[in-house]
Amino acid sequence: MPVIEQLITSGDFFDWVLAGIAFEGVLLTGWLMYGAKSKQPLTLLPNLLAGASLMLAIKMVVTDAPWHWLAAALTAALLAHIVDLISRLREQL
């Protein structure tokens, strides 16, 4: 089995992507706390959470996780997306 196929079918690829998203969130939070002059980048955190939740959902499909965990991940993605949309709409008003 090719390496990439094995990484994807085992779910390990998605763990690496989730770790990258978590690292990005830590860097963004640190930048907000210590370097940013405005809190505008904070609006990116719900977007990261939505993406991480979708990536987790894909991992669950690939690894045959129970359906209720998949539903929870998709619900979390939806809620994070709604928060992201509301914050972006408020910025424009």
Backbone hydrogen bonds, N-H to C=O, Kabsch-Sander energy under -0.5 kcal/mol:
donor,donor_aa,acceptor,acceptor_aa,energy
6,Q,2,P,-2.3
7,L,3,V,-2.6
8,I,4,I,-2.3
9,T,5,E,-2.8
10,S,6,Q,-1.9
11,G,7,L,-0.7
11,G,8,I,-0.7
12,D,7,L,-0.6
13,F,7,L,-2.1
15,D,11,G,-1.4
16,W,12,D,-1.9
17,V,13,F,-2.0
18,L,14,F,-2.7
19,A,15,D,-2.3
20,G,16,W,-2.1
21,I,17,V,-2.3
22,A,18,L,-2.5
23,F,19,A,-2.5
24,E,20,G,-2.4
25,G,21,I,-2.3
26,V,22,A,-2.3
27,L,23,F,-2.6
28,L,24,E,-2.6
29,T,25,G,-2.5
30,G,26,V,-2.6
31,W,27,L,-2.5
32,L,28,L,-2.2
33,M,29,T,-2.4
34,Y,30,G,-2.3
35,G,31,W,-2.4
36,A,31,W,-2.9
42,L,39,K,-1.7
43,T,40,Q,-2.1
44,L,41,P,-2.2
45,L,42,L,-1.4
47,N,43,T,-0.6
48,L,44,L,-2.3
49,L,45,L,-2.4
50,A,46,P,-2.4
51,G,47,N,-2.3
52,A,48,L,-2.7
53,S,49,L,-2.4
54,L,50,A,-2.1
55,M,51,G,-2.3
56,L,52,A,-2.4
57,A,53,S,-2.1
58,I,54,L,-2.3
59,K,55,M,-2.2
60,M,56,L,-2.2
61,V,57,A,-2.0
62,V,58,I,-2.4
63,T,59,K,-2.3
64,D,61,V,-1.0
65,A,60,M,-2.8
69,W,66,P,-1.0
70,L,66,P,-1.4
71,A,67,W,-2.5
72,A,68,H,-1.8
73,A,69,W,-2.2
74,L,70,L,-2.4
75,T,71,A,-2.2
76,A,72,A,-2.4
77,A,73,A,-2.1
78,L,74,L,-2.2
79,L,75,T,-2.7
80,A,76,A,-2.5
81,H,77,A,-2.2
82,I,78,L,-2.4
83,V,79,L,-2.3
84,D,80,A,-2.3
85,L,81,H,-2.7
86,I,82,I,-2.6
87,S,83,V,-2.4
88,R,84,D,-2.1
89,L,85,L,-2.5
90,R,86,I,-2.3
91,E,87,S,-1.5
92,Q,88,R,-1.2
93,L,89,L,-1.0
